[in-house]
Amino acid sequence: MNLFKSPDLGNRGFARPMFGVRGMVPWARACACLAVTVVLAGNAQNTPTPPGGPLRMDKADLSGPANQAPDPNAQMQMHDQQAKQKDLSAANEERKRQIAEDSANLLKLATELKAEVDKTSKDTLSLNVIRKAGAIERLAHDVKEKMKLSAGAN
Amino acid sequence: MGNRLPDSLEQIRQIGEDSAVLLKLATDLKAELDKTDKDTLSPKAIHEAELIERLSHNVQEKMKLTVGPS
């Protein structure tokens, strides 16, 4: 079947399109235009829009915290905090050194006390034992308090 | 006088025992502190120091009582 011939026109020597608006517009071109229109309309509907409207790239947002100059007060506070932390850990180290020293002394005194008690009899009661026991008591108390402080600092 | 002598002897025996325990505790405490690294202090060490403190106080008091009556 010839699509470019109208049945009632007969054979006049030229063909006219069946769907032409004016002159010689082929129906295939019309279909192609329609398809392009449909595709473009679909794309326009599928483009995501960010919440709050489309993005504007003409003006940068410089008000964020990363772009602000550091606050001098905050910097000073941070330095103070770091210095305090340093002092605290130095004091803690010193305290631990003293604890180790005291515990060594404690062991020495306990050994001496035991030796003193072993040679003590009912006839030879030693005042040294009392002195040493008193020294051990004080030293053990100091060690305990220092250890509590160190444990609290940790 | 007849009663005091056995008491004194018993107290001296107790002091001997306490001082042996004291020595053991001091040895344990030293070992505990030696193996403890610089960032951790064990509650066990604190407890041992407390025991040493109490025990040495007891030894002191018992010895005073023993020295006093004789």
Backbone of each chain as ProteinMPNN parsed JSONL, in Angstrom:
{"seq_chain_A": "MNLFKSPDLGNRGFARPMFGVRGMVPWARACACLAVTVVLAGNAQNTPTPPGGPLRMDKADLSGPANQAPDPNAQMQMHDQQAKQKDLSAANEERKRQIAEDSANLLKLATELKAEVDKTSKDTLSLNVIRKAGAIERLAHDVKEKMKLSAGAN", "coords_chain_A": {"N_chain_A": [[0.849, -1.194, 0.0], [0.516, 2.158, -0.822], [1.471, 4.737, 1.075], [1.697, 7.394, 0.638], [-0.135, 8.212, -1.117], [-3.273, 9.505, -1.738], [-6.435, 7.938, -1.661], [-8.664, 8.961, -3.045], [-7.665, 10.798, -4.77], [-6.623, 9.842, -6.98], [-4.464, 9.108, -9.716], [-2.34, 11.523, -9.943], [0.201, 12.161, -10.449], [1.833, 13.061, -8.444], [2.653, 12.458, -5.057], [0.866, 12.7, -1.973], [1.24, 13.181, 1.469], [-0.246, 11.115, 4.045], [-0.645, 12.111, 6.626], [0.19, 14.682, 6.642], [0.614, 18.061, 7.63], [1.037, 20.389, 6.309], [1.966, 20.465, 3.096], [4.812, 18.464, 2.597], [5.41, 16.97, 4.993], [6.763, 14.225, 6.564], [5.238, 11.378, 8.107], [6.815, 9.871, 9.742], [8.732, 11.614, 10.745], [7.173, 13.149, 12.358], [6.487, 11.284, 14.272], [9.016, 10.819, 15.411], [9.575, 13.334, 16.508], [7.602, 13.425, 18.409], [8.405, 11.332, 20.088], [10.871, 12.311, 21.04], [9.978, 14.501, 22.459], [8.485, 13.252, 24.441], [10.529, 11.839, 25.796], [12.178, 13.945, 26.746], [10.403, 15.256, 28.435], [10.016, 13.286, 30.355], [12.599, 13.081, 31.485], [12.839, 15.58, 32.628], [10.998, 15.389, 34.675], [12.15, 13.421, 36.283], [14.473, 14.481, 37.37], [16.184, 15.015, 40.348], [15.33, 17.227, 42.983], [16.981, 19.121, 45.331], [16.207, 19.215, 48.858], [14.583, 22.086, 50.018], [14.791, 23.59, 47.829], [16.39, 24.351, 44.663], [19.994, 24.013, 44.299], [22.177, 26.716, 44.965], [24.843, 28.059, 43.411], [26.093, 30.401, 43.245], [26.784, 31.831, 45.505], [28.972, 31.34, 48.125], [28.798, 29.61, 51.27], [30.154, 30.946, 53.997], [29.949, 30.943, 56.679], [30.362, 28.794, 58.388], [31.784, 26.794, 61.142], [34.311, 25.844, 60.498], [35.427, 27.695, 58.88], [35.853, 29.9, 60.375], [37.931, 32.191, 62.223], [40.249, 31.031, 64.777], [39.181, 31.14, 68.163], [40.675, 33.274, 70.483], [40.367, 33.051, 73.274], [39.478, 30.445, 73.6], [41.681, 29.115, 72.63], [43.586, 29.806, 74.558], [42.498, 28.601, 76.803], [42.711, 25.949, 76.037], [45.487, 25.652, 75.948], [46.09, 26.078, 78.656], [44.807, 23.879, 79.765], [46.282, 21.809, 78.656], [48.764, 22.294, 79.839], [48.152, 21.905, 82.535], [47.495, 19.21, 82.475], [49.957, 18.144, 81.851], [51.468, 18.849, 84.126], [50.076, 17.376, 86.006], [50.506, 14.732, 85.205], [53.237, 14.619, 85.573], [53.444, 14.951, 88.338], [52.163, 12.673, 89.108], [53.864, 10.702, 88.157], [56.082, 11.174, 89.803], [54.965, 10.594, 92.27], [54.512, 7.875, 91.988], [57.094, 6.965, 91.805], [57.954, 7.523, 94.39], [56.271, 5.798, 95.811], [57.251, 3.312, 95.055], [59.789, 3.475, 96.156], [59.149, 3.764, 98.88], [57.877, 1.315, 99.347], [59.975, -0.421, 99.086], [61.49, 0.369, 101.267], [59.716, -0.322, 103.242], [59.715, -3.078, 103.09], [62.326, -3.561, 103.851], [62.288, -2.584, 106.494], [60.36, -4.331, 107.577], [61.689, -6.728, 107.394], [63.818, -6.25, 109.131], [62.352, -5.845, 111.455], [61.257, -8.371, 111.862], [63.575, -9.86, 112.336], [64.415, -8.623, 114.634], [62.294, -9.192, 116.387], [62.537, -11.958, 116.445], [64.825, -12.365, 117.928], [64.029, -11.484, 120.311], [63.227, -12.067, 123.683], [61.448, -13.091, 126.648], [62.973, -11.907, 128.495], [64.507, -10.039, 127.276], [63.206, -7.508, 126.051], [62.474, -5.542, 123.322], [62.821, -2.15, 122.607], [63.28, -1.258, 120.169], [61.733, -2.787, 118.466], [59.207, -1.725, 118.869], [59.632, 0.862, 117.908], [60.302, 0.335, 115.26], [57.985, -0.963, 114.347], [56.211, 1.145, 114.579], [57.289, 2.874, 112.667], [56.902, 1.361, 110.389], [54.126, 1.305, 110.318], [53.492, 4.009, 109.839], [54.736, 4.373, 107.374], [53.414, 2.497, 105.772], [50.892, 3.602, 105.829], [51.37, 6.013, 104.462], [52.124, 5.012, 101.941], [49.765, 3.781, 101.185], [47.991, 5.983, 101.007], [49.218, 7.485, 98.993], [49.013, 5.704, 96.908], [46.268, 5.639, 96.583], [45.777, 8.241, 95.724], [47.156, 8.212, 93.302], [45.729, 6.225, 91.957], [43.274, 7.508, 91.798], [43.928, 9.679, 90.18], [44.407, 8.394, 87.801]], "CA_chain_A": [[0.0, 0.0, 0.0], [1.296, 3.398, -0.862], [0.969, 5.645, 2.099], [1.783, 8.783, 0.172], [-1.185, 8.479, -2.128], [-4.636, 9.544, -1.249], [-7.188, 7.059, -2.565], [-9.62, 9.65, -3.918], [-7.001, 11.745, -5.669], [-6.261, 9.162, -8.221], [-3.061, 9.194, -10.109], [-2.087, 12.862, -10.489], [1.622, 12.319, -10.741], [2.623, 13.351, -7.222], [2.088, 11.835, -3.862], [0.632, 13.59, -0.823], [1.299, 12.374, 2.692], [-1.535, 10.89, 4.695], [-0.775, 12.872, 7.879], [0.878, 15.949, 6.476], [-0.121, 19.254, 7.999], [1.147, 21.228, 5.117], [2.984, 20.061, 2.13], [5.449, 17.159, 2.535], [5.963, 16.522, 6.295], [6.551, 12.783, 6.673], [4.667, 10.931, 9.382], [7.903, 9.344, 10.587], [9.357, 12.742, 11.446], [6.251, 13.529, 13.422], [6.647, 10.298, 15.354], [10.307, 11.063, 16.066], [9.428, 14.534, 17.331], [6.778, 13.048, 19.561], [9.232, 10.509, 20.979], [11.853, 13.203, 21.689], [9.237, 15.309, 23.433], [8.148, 12.388, 25.584], [11.764, 11.56, 26.546], [12.601, 15.174, 27.434], [9.457, 15.508, 29.525], [10.324, 12.287, 31.392], [13.846, 13.48, 32.146], [12.592, 16.758, 33.456], [10.28, 14.972, 35.889], [12.995, 12.56, 37.115], [15.624, 15.198, 37.949], [15.901, 15.263, 41.768], [15.524, 18.588, 43.48], [17.374, 19.049, 46.738], [15.235, 19.822, 49.768], [14.813, 23.51, 50.243], [14.928, 24.253, 46.548], [17.607, 24.026, 43.914], [21.251, 24.543, 44.855], [22.677, 27.957, 44.368], [26.305, 28.003, 43.422], [26.669, 31.725, 43.018], [27.231, 32.441, 46.751], [29.482, 30.32, 49.038], [28.434, 29.831, 52.674], [31.416, 31.051, 54.744], [29.679, 31.169, 58.097], [30.573, 27.554, 59.135], [32.848, 26.876, 62.147], [35.62, 25.525, 59.928], [35.982, 28.86, 58.187], [36.03, 31.029, 61.286], [39.245, 32.297, 62.854], [40.199, 30.427, 66.109], [38.89, 32.059, 69.26], [41.854, 33.361, 71.363], [40.047, 32.542, 74.617], [39.433, 28.98, 73.521], [43.074, 28.653, 72.479], [44.252, 29.96, 75.85], [41.95, 27.547, 77.672], [43.278, 24.675, 75.601], [46.879, 25.615, 76.405], [46.063, 25.897, 80.113], [44.418, 22.496, 80.03], [47.428, 20.943, 78.31], [49.811, 22.507, 80.848], [47.696, 21.241, 83.761], [47.602, 17.773, 82.237], [51.378, 17.816, 81.901], [51.852, 18.921, 85.536], [49.415, 16.278, 86.709], [51.17, 13.446, 84.92], [54.577, 14.675, 86.189], [53.24, 14.699, 89.77], [51.789, 11.268, 89.219], [55.102, 9.922, 87.977], [56.889, 11.369, 91.009], [54.3, 9.854, 93.344], [54.738, 6.438, 91.776], [58.496, 6.706, 92.151], [57.999, 7.514, 95.852], [55.604, 4.573, 96.283], [58.192, 2.201, 94.852], [60.86, 3.665, 97.145], [58.566, 3.479, 100.198], [57.602, -0.118, 99.51], [61.278, -1.064, 99.305], [61.809, 0.673, 102.668], [58.781, -1.103, 104.053], [60.218, -4.451, 103.086], [63.563, -3.545, 104.655], [61.878, -2.442, 107.895], [59.667, -5.553, 107.997], [62.744, -7.756, 107.579], [64.526, -5.903, 110.376], [61.428, -6.072, 112.571], [61.165, -9.819, 112.081], [64.841, -10.278, 112.946], [64.412, -8.075, 115.996], [61.319, -9.962, 117.173], [63.056, -13.324, 116.607], [65.839, -12.423, 118.995], [63.419, -10.972, 121.538], [62.704, -13.069, 124.616], [60.729, -12.426, 127.738], [63.931, -11.157, 129.315], [65.067, -8.926, 126.493], [62.157, -6.898, 125.235], [63.175, -4.52, 122.558], [62.123, -0.911, 122.229], [63.488, -1.138, 118.706], [60.58, -3.41, 117.799], [58.115, -0.741, 118.917], [59.972, 1.961, 116.976], [60.22, -0.152, 113.864], [56.57, -1.202, 114.026], [55.629, 2.483, 114.377], [57.773, 3.379, 111.37], [56.216, 0.581, 109.336], [52.726, 1.758, 110.281], [53.438, 5.325, 109.164], [55.135, 4.197, 105.971], [52.328, 1.791, 105.073], [49.815, 4.586, 105.675], [51.78, 6.929, 103.366], [52.065, 4.278, 100.666], [48.34, 3.576, 100.865], [47.394, 7.264, 100.578], [49.799, 7.847, 97.69], [48.442, 4.827, 95.883], [44.879, 6.078, 96.354], [45.851, 9.453, 94.907], [47.559, 7.826, 91.945], [44.612, 5.51, 91.339], [42.262, 8.513, 91.5], [44.389, 10.487, 89.041], [44.252, 7.598, 86.577]], "C_chain_A": [[0.876, 1.231, 0.0], [0.692, 4.408, 0.091], [0.942, 7.092, 1.63], [0.751, 9.11, -0.893], [-2.553, 8.495, -1.477], [-5.521, 8.749, -2.196], [-8.127, 7.804, -3.512], [-8.97, 10.619, -4.891], [-6.632, 11.108, -7.006], [-4.802, 9.317, -8.535], [-2.81, 10.532, -10.758], [-0.609, 13.127, -10.715], [2.446, 12.735, -9.545], [1.908, 12.749, -6.008], [1.888, 12.86, -2.752], [0.662, 12.736, 0.454], [-0.054, 12.258, 3.352], [-1.73, 11.804, 5.899], [-0.139, 14.247, 7.763], [0.006, 17.103, 6.904], [-0.118, 20.195, 6.822], [2.214, 20.654, 4.221], [3.462, 18.648, 2.374], [5.996, 16.685, 3.9], [5.719, 15.036, 6.458], [6.044, 12.398, 8.059], [5.754, 10.399, 10.326], [8.576, 10.456, 11.371], [8.472, 13.2, 12.603], [6.359, 12.578, 14.61], [7.931, 10.528, 16.136], [10.22, 12.269, 16.985], [8.645, 14.226, 18.596], [7.598, 12.271, 20.578], [10.225, 11.368, 21.747], [11.166, 14.033, 22.767], [8.923, 14.499, 24.689], [9.376, 12.14, 26.448], [12.203, 12.781, 27.342], [11.684, 15.482, 28.622], [9.72, 14.545, 30.686], [11.569, 12.657, 32.162], [13.619, 14.659, 33.069], [11.883, 16.376, 34.747], [11.166, 14.173, 36.829], [14.184, 13.286, 37.751], [15.335, 15.524, 39.415], [16.186, 16.708, 42.153], [15.903, 18.504, 44.953], [16.333, 19.707, 47.626], [15.586, 21.287, 50.025], [15.06, 24.243, 48.948], [16.229, 23.917, 45.88], [18.841, 24.679, 44.525], [21.643, 25.821, 44.16], [24.189, 27.961, 44.517], [26.932, 29.381, 43.308], [27.204, 32.345, 44.311], [27.695, 31.345, 47.718], [29.089, 30.667, 50.471], [29.713, 29.812, 53.519], [31.182, 31.187, 56.251], [29.902, 29.918, 58.955], [31.736, 27.673, 60.105], [34.234, 26.619, 61.58], [36.262, 26.751, 59.279], [36.22, 30.047, 59.109], [37.438, 31.03, 61.875], [39.164, 31.721, 64.259], [40.011, 31.488, 67.195], [40.099, 32.099, 70.211], [41.583, 32.825, 72.765], [40.041, 31.015, 74.641], [40.847, 28.408, 73.414], [43.81, 28.705, 73.819], [43.796, 28.871, 76.822], [42.559, 26.19, 77.34], [44.734, 24.543, 76.071], [46.973, 25.397, 77.915], [45.78, 24.451, 80.478], [45.584, 21.541, 79.763], [48.529, 21.054, 79.362], [49.442, 21.802, 82.148], [47.849, 19.735, 83.649], [49.054, 17.309, 82.372], [51.869, 17.804, 83.353], [51.314, 17.726, 86.308], [50.146, 14.96, 86.458], [52.59, 13.438, 85.5], [54.471, 14.372, 87.683], [52.919, 13.231, 90.012], [53.011, 10.358, 89.095], [55.959, 9.981, 89.236], [56.298, 10.567, 92.171], [54.555, 8.352, 93.195], [56.174, 6.044, 92.11], [58.637, 6.612, 93.675], [57.362, 6.245, 96.421], [56.553, 3.382, 96.181], [59.312, 2.255, 95.901], [60.352, 3.284, 98.547], [58.328, 1.99, 100.397], [58.902, -0.898, 99.701], [61.715, -0.844, 100.755], [60.971, -0.162, 103.623], [59.271, -2.544, 104.188], [61.473, -4.553, 103.969], [63.2, -3.486, 106.151], [61.2, -3.7, 108.412], [60.669, -6.673, 108.241], [63.484, -7.508, 108.894], [63.656, -6.174, 111.604], [61.352, -7.556, 112.908], [62.432, -10.323, 112.79], [64.892, -9.833, 114.409], [63.479, -8.885, 116.907], [61.86, -11.371, 117.44], [64.084, -13.414, 117.743], [65.3, -11.871, 120.326], [62.946, -12.138, 122.409], [61.991, -12.325, 125.739], [61.682, -11.584, 128.596], [64.512, -9.951, 128.571], [64.01, -8.363, 125.549], [62.739, -5.655, 124.567], [62.29, -3.317, 122.264], [62.251, -0.66, 120.735], [62.296, -1.701, 117.935], [59.431, -2.411, 117.745], [58.379, 0.386, 117.917], [59.802, 1.518, 115.52], [58.775, -0.395, 113.453], [55.857, 0.127, 113.773], [56.03, 3.059, 113.028], [57.073, 2.669, 110.22], [54.778, 1.061, 109.184], [52.613, 3.079, 109.511], [53.724, 5.184, 107.669], [54.022, 3.516, 105.165], [51.153, 2.74, 104.841], [50.121, 5.536, 104.506], [51.631, 6.255, 102.003], [50.615, 4.134, 100.223], [47.718, 4.871, 100.325], [47.923, 7.682, 99.199], [49.206, 6.986, 96.573], [47.005, 5.222, 95.57], [44.861, 7.308, 95.455], [46.186, 9.114, 93.45], [46.428, 7.122, 91.228], [43.513, 6.486, 90.961], [42.64, 9.357, 90.301], [44.258, 9.737, 87.744], [42.795, 7.534, 86.221]], "O_chain_A": [[1.855, 1.32, 0.74], [-0.441, 4.862, -0.074], [0.222, 7.915, 2.194], [0.786, 10.183, -1.494], [-2.918, 7.574, -0.746], [-5.378, 8.867, -3.413], [-8.368, 7.359, -4.635], [-9.646, 11.197, -5.742], [-6.371, 11.784, -8.001], [-4.001, 9.635, -7.656], [-3.025, 10.697, -11.959], [-0.228, 14.221, -11.132], [3.673, 12.756, -9.636], [0.689, 12.577, -5.999], [2.68, 13.793, -2.622], [0.117, 11.633, 0.453], [-0.899, 13.149, 3.251], [-2.852, 12.231, 6.173], [0.04, 14.909, 8.786], [-1.185, 17.144, 6.595], [-1.153, 20.718, 6.408], [3.322, 20.396, 4.693], [2.66, 17.715, 2.37], [7.028, 16.015, 3.904], [4.563, 14.613, 6.487], [6.39, 13.03, 9.056], [5.622, 10.472, 11.548], [8.949, 10.268, 12.529], [8.953, 13.581, 13.67], [6.327, 12.986, 15.771], [7.944, 10.446, 17.364], [10.727, 12.239, 18.106], [8.969, 14.692, 19.689], [7.504, 12.516, 21.781], [10.41, 11.19, 22.95], [11.711, 14.237, 23.852], [9.065, 14.97, 25.817], [9.303, 12.216, 27.674], [12.568, 12.649, 28.51], [12.143, 15.915, 29.678], [9.656, 14.935, 31.852], [11.585, 12.553, 33.389], [14.161, 14.709, 34.173], [12.135, 16.97, 35.795], [10.975, 14.225, 38.044], [14.842, 12.709, 38.617], [14.365, 16.221, 39.713], [17.157, 17.316, 41.7], [15.198, 17.867, 45.736], [15.655, 20.645, 47.208], [16.747, 21.646, 50.221], [15.493, 25.396, 48.958], [17.085, 23.262, 46.474], [18.767, 25.727, 45.166], [21.471, 25.989, 42.953], [24.725, 27.877, 45.622], [28.156, 29.515, 43.278], [27.996, 33.285, 44.25], [26.89, 30.495, 48.098], [29.046, 31.836, 50.853], [30.291, 28.745, 53.728], [32.103, 31.507, 57.004], [29.652, 29.972, 60.159], [32.591, 28.541, 59.937], [35.226, 27.116, 62.113], [37.484, 26.832, 59.148], [36.73, 31.081, 58.677], [38.061, 29.976, 62.005], [38.132, 31.881, 64.911], [40.596, 32.57, 67.148], [40.512, 31.049, 70.702], [42.459, 32.216, 73.379], [40.535, 30.388, 75.578], [41.171, 27.379, 74.007], [44.552, 27.788, 74.174], [44.597, 28.3, 77.562], [42.879, 25.396, 78.224], [45.16, 23.482, 76.527], [47.816, 24.639, 78.394], [46.411, 23.874, 81.363], [45.839, 20.607, 80.524], [49.151, 20.059, 79.735], [50.289, 21.182, 82.79], [48.273, 19.066, 84.591], [49.342, 16.247, 82.923], [52.584, 16.893, 83.77], [52.001, 17.145, 87.149], [50.373, 14.177, 87.379], [53.096, 12.381, 85.878], [55.291, 13.638, 88.234], [53.354, 12.635, 90.997], [53.161, 9.382, 89.83], [56.495, 8.966, 89.681], [57.023, 9.947, 92.95], [54.786, 7.655, 94.183], [56.439, 4.955, 92.62], [59.341, 5.743, 94.19], [57.857, 5.684, 97.398], [56.646, 2.559, 97.092], [59.722, 1.234, 96.452], [61.03, 2.58, 99.295], [58.549, 1.462, 101.486], [58.926, -1.915, 100.395], [62.244, -1.753, 101.395], [61.444, -0.637, 104.655], [59.238, -3.133, 105.268], [61.643, -5.508, 104.727], [63.738, -4.24, 106.962], [61.428, -4.104, 109.553], [60.521, -7.464, 109.172], [63.739, -8.434, 109.663], [64.128, -6.655, 112.634], [61.378, -7.947, 114.074], [62.354, -11.117, 113.728], [65.347, -10.564, 115.289], [63.828, -9.215, 118.04], [61.669, -11.915, 118.528], [64.18, -14.434, 118.425], [66.018, -11.801, 121.323], [62.334, -13.083, 121.912], [61.944, -11.096, 125.766], [61.262, -10.68, 129.318], [64.947, -8.975, 129.182], [63.955, -8.728, 124.375], [63.409, -4.839, 125.2], [61.178, -3.441, 121.751], [61.447, 0.047, 120.127], [61.9, -1.171, 116.896], [58.767, -2.263, 116.719], [57.486, 0.809, 117.182], [59.241, 2.229, 114.686], [58.384, -0.068, 112.332], [55.015, 0.234, 112.88], [55.211, 3.658, 112.331], [56.703, 3.282, 109.219], [54.273, 1.206, 108.07], [51.751, 3.239, 108.647], [53.058, 5.783, 106.825], [53.729, 3.904, 104.034], [50.501, 2.693, 103.798], [49.257, 5.823, 103.678], [51.096, 6.829, 101.055], [50.279, 4.335, 99.056], [47.011, 4.857, 99.318], [47.171, 8.168, 98.354], [48.938, 7.455, 95.467], [46.574, 5.147, 94.419], [44.042, 7.412, 94.542], [45.593, 9.645, 92.51], [46.18, 7.369, 90.048], [42.876, 6.323, 89.92], [41.783, 9.715, 89.493], [44.027, 10.339, 86.695], [42.43, 6.913, 85.222]]}, "seq_chain_B": "MGNRLPDSLEQIRQIGEDSAVLLKLATDLKAELDKTDKDTLSPKAIHEAELIERLSHNVQEKMKLTVGPS", "coords_chain_B": {"N_chain_B": [[52.333, -12.169, 139.228], [52.883, -14.724, 138.492], [50.905, -15.247, 136.574], [51.479, -13.377, 134.643], [53.785, -13.967, 133.222], [53.324, -16.211, 131.382], [51.432, -14.896, 129.795], [52.968, -12.83, 128.701], [54.797, -14.315, 127.27], [53.083, -15.508, 125.467], [52.213, -13.264, 124.138], [54.578, -12.408, 122.986], [54.995, -14.505, 121.283], [52.825, -14.154, 119.602], [53.502, -11.679, 118.538], [55.761, -12.397, 117.157], [54.603, -14.003, 115.194], [52.925, -12.15, 113.93], [54.845, -10.382, 112.947], [56.072, -11.983, 111.096], [54.014, -12.345, 109.254], [53.755, -9.717, 108.53], [56.179, -9.283, 107.241], [55.843, -10.97, 105.067], [53.669, -9.749, 103.824], [54.8, -7.275, 103.178], [56.722, -8.106, 101.375], [55.094, -9.156, 99.372], [53.715, -6.847, 98.651], [55.757, -5.266, 97.624], [56.507, -6.85, 95.441], [54.149, -6.764, 94.01], [53.982, -4.059, 93.354], [56.252, -3.847, 91.826], [55.661, -5.344, 89.58], [53.592, -3.97, 88.542], [52.608, -1.846, 85.945], [53.375, 1.523, 84.82], [51.013, 2.858, 84.433], [48.925, 1.65, 85.711], [47.526, 0.936, 88.857], [47.13, -1.537, 91.233], [44.184, -2.498, 93.039], [44.698, -4.415, 94.873], [47.246, -3.933, 95.847], [46.826, -1.609, 97.315], [45.151, -2.612, 99.271], [46.89, -4.401, 100.517], [48.784, -2.666, 101.58], [47.201, -1.404, 103.434], [46.648, -3.51, 105.168], [49.206, -4.0, 106.138], [49.641, -1.644, 107.499], [47.707, -1.829, 109.558], [48.498, -4.189, 110.832], [51.095, -3.637, 111.681], [50.545, -1.663, 113.464], [49.186, -3.175, 115.396], [51.269, -4.868, 116.215], [52.966, -3.027, 117.377], [51.366, -2.087, 119.516], [50.994, -4.463, 120.982], [53.574, -5.026, 121.683], [54.144, -2.873, 123.289], [52.449, -3.392, 125.409], [53.649, -5.705, 126.317], [56.173, -4.836, 127.069], [55.489, -2.957, 128.964], [54.222, -4.248, 131.395], [56.365, -5.756, 132.465]], "CA_chain_B": [[53.573, -12.43, 138.472], [52.765, -16.077, 137.943], [50.055, -15.209, 135.387], [51.966, -12.43, 133.639], [54.845, -14.553, 132.38], [52.767, -16.896, 130.219], [50.815, -13.899, 128.93], [54.04, -12.156, 127.973], [55.337, -15.266, 126.291], [52.068, -15.657, 124.419], [52.224, -12.035, 123.332], [55.798, -12.412, 122.172], [54.751, -15.47, 120.207], [51.916, -13.491, 118.646], [54.267, -10.621, 117.846], [56.607, -13.108, 116.193], [53.729, -14.411, 114.079], [52.509, -10.935, 113.208], [55.973, -9.794, 112.194], [56.295, -12.857, 109.926], [52.967, -11.988, 108.28], [54.116, -8.371, 108.068], [57.265, -9.435, 106.26], [55.261, -11.563, 103.853], [52.848, -8.712, 103.171], [55.701, -6.264, 102.598], [57.33, -8.733, 100.196], [54.037, -9.219, 98.341], [53.426, -5.482, 98.185], [56.882, -4.843, 96.773], [56.393, -7.609, 94.184], [52.959, -6.248, 93.297], [54.317, -2.743, 92.788], [57.286, -4.029, 90.796], [55.088, -5.875, 88.33], [52.579, -3.037, 88.059], [53.197, -0.866, 85.028], [53.269, 2.884, 85.348], [49.684, 3.435, 84.239], [47.876, 0.995, 86.491], [47.837, 0.554, 90.235], [46.094, -2.517, 91.543], [43.523, -2.362, 94.342], [45.316, -5.396, 95.773], [48.389, -3.27, 96.487], [46.276, -0.696, 98.321], [44.649, -3.466, 100.352], [48.047, -4.939, 101.245], [49.361, -1.561, 102.368], [46.289, -1.188, 104.564], [46.881, -4.616, 106.108], [50.512, -3.768, 106.775], [49.442, -0.542, 108.445], [46.966, -2.332, 110.726], [49.276, -5.225, 111.516], [52.235, -3.012, 112.366], [49.959, -0.987, 114.627], [48.948, -4.227, 116.391], [52.574, -5.308, 116.747], [53.424, -1.94, 118.235], [50.555, -2.076, 120.742], [51.277, -5.68, 121.754], [54.926, -4.912, 122.233], [54.053, -1.903, 124.387], [51.834, -4.111, 126.534], [54.631, -6.677, 126.813], [57.252, -4.086, 127.728], [54.904, -2.249, 130.096], [54.047, -4.964, 132.654], [57.535, -6.426, 133.03]], "C_chain_B": [[53.503, -13.788, 137.783], [51.929, -16.115, 136.678], [50.681, -14.39, 134.27], [52.98, -13.066, 132.673], [54.293, -15.324, 131.179], [52.102, -15.924, 129.256], [51.861, -13.214, 128.067], [54.598, -13.063, 126.883], [54.36, -15.446, 125.117], [52.072, -14.421, 123.509], [53.458, -11.962, 122.442], [55.648, -13.381, 121.003], [53.863, -14.845, 119.12], [52.645, -12.406, 117.847], [55.171, -11.245, 116.782], [55.802, -13.513, 114.946], [53.339, -13.205, 113.216], [53.647, -10.355, 112.369], [56.312, -10.654, 110.973], [55.274, -12.538, 108.832], [53.28, -10.624, 107.665], [55.198, -8.434, 106.99], [56.728, -10.006, 104.953], [54.452, -10.519, 103.075], [53.727, -7.659, 102.493], [56.367, -6.809, 101.338], [56.326, -8.772, 99.04], [53.765, -7.836, 97.749], [54.51, -4.996, 97.232], [56.796, -5.541, 95.407], [55.252, -7.075, 93.333], [53.278, -4.921, 92.619], [55.358, -2.867, 91.682], [56.687, -4.5, 89.47], [54.017, -4.955, 87.746], [53.232, -2.048, 87.113], [52.813, 0.544, 85.493], [51.854, 3.465, 85.239], [48.591, 2.786, 85.081], [48.374, 0.672, 87.891], [46.727, -0.384, 90.683], [45.476, -2.228, 92.908], [44.124, -3.325, 95.368], [46.477, -4.756, 96.546], [47.908, -2.328, 97.589], [45.798, -1.492, 99.54], [45.822, -4.004, 101.186], [48.698, -3.868, 102.124], [48.51, -1.295, 103.604], [46.497, -2.276, 105.628], [48.19, -4.423, 106.869], [50.372, -2.69, 107.848], [48.78, -1.056, 109.735], [47.814, -3.293, 111.551], [50.445, -4.608, 112.284], [51.743, -2.235, 113.592], [49.722, -2.003, 115.751], [50.248, -4.684, 117.045], [53.078, -4.29, 117.765], [52.682, -1.971, 119.588], [50.862, -3.291, 121.616], [52.631, -5.582, 122.423], [54.927, -3.923, 123.404], [53.478, -2.576, 125.631], [52.84, -5.075, 127.167], [55.738, -5.973, 127.58], [56.712, -3.466, 129.01], [54.855, -3.037, 131.384], [55.339, -5.484, 133.262], [58.497, -5.489, 133.7]], "O_chain_B": [[53.987, -13.976, 136.667], [52.198, -16.923, 135.79], [50.452, -14.663, 133.091], [53.021, -12.747, 131.484], [54.753, -15.109, 130.058], [52.191, -16.095, 128.04], [51.675, -13.037, 126.863], [54.836, -12.646, 125.749], [54.757, -15.523, 123.954], [51.952, -14.523, 122.288], [53.391, -11.514, 121.297], [56.108, -13.12, 119.892], [54.106, -14.982, 117.921], [52.43, -12.245, 116.646], [55.329, -10.719, 115.681], [56.264, -13.379, 113.812], [53.408, -13.23, 111.987], [53.445, -9.901, 111.243], [56.773, -10.146, 109.951], [55.61, -12.468, 107.65], [53.1, -10.401, 106.468], [55.138, -7.737, 105.976], [57.117, -9.573, 103.869], [54.539, -10.421, 101.851], [53.438, -7.211, 101.383], [56.558, -6.086, 100.361], [56.657, -8.466, 97.895], [53.608, -7.67, 96.54], [54.233, -4.403, 96.189], [56.985, -4.917, 94.362], [55.364, -6.949, 92.114], [52.9, -4.684, 91.471], [55.354, -2.095, 90.723], [57.137, -4.113, 88.392], [53.586, -5.133, 86.606], [54.277, -1.477, 87.424], [52.034, 0.72, 86.43], [51.543, 4.462, 85.891], [47.473, 3.294, 85.162], [49.495, 0.197, 88.079], [45.542, -0.081, 90.54], [46.161, -1.77, 93.822], [44.066, -3.081, 96.573], [46.662, -5.007, 97.737], [48.508, -2.258, 98.661], [46.014, -1.094, 100.685], [45.746, -4.053, 102.414], [49.104, -4.132, 103.256], [49.03, -1.0, 104.68], [46.518, -1.995, 106.826], [48.268, -4.652, 108.076], [50.909, -2.81, 108.949], [49.229, -0.76, 110.842], [47.85, -3.228, 112.78], [50.742, -5.016, 113.406], [52.426, -2.158, 114.613], [50.018, -1.73, 116.914], [50.321, -4.862, 118.261], [53.546, -4.637, 118.849], [53.297, -1.89, 120.651], [50.977, -3.173, 122.836], [52.814, -5.995, 123.568], [55.635, -4.124, 124.391], [53.949, -2.362, 126.748], [52.879, -5.241, 128.387], [56.188, -6.456, 128.619], [57.4, -3.45, 130.031], [55.383, -2.574, 132.395], [55.409, -5.643, 134.481], [59.525, -5.925, 134.218]]}, "name": "protein", "num_of_chains": 2, "seq": "MNLFKSPDLGNRGFARPMFGVRGMVPWARACACLAVTVVLAGNAQNTPTPPGGPLRMDKADLSGPANQAPDPNAQMQMHDQQAKQKDLSAANEERKRQIAEDSANLLKLATELKAEVDKTSKDTLSLNVIRKAGAIERLAHDVKEKMKLSAGANMGNRLPDSLEQIRQIGEDSAVLLKLATDLKAELDKTDKDTLSPKAIHEAELIERLSHNVQEKMKLTVGPS"}
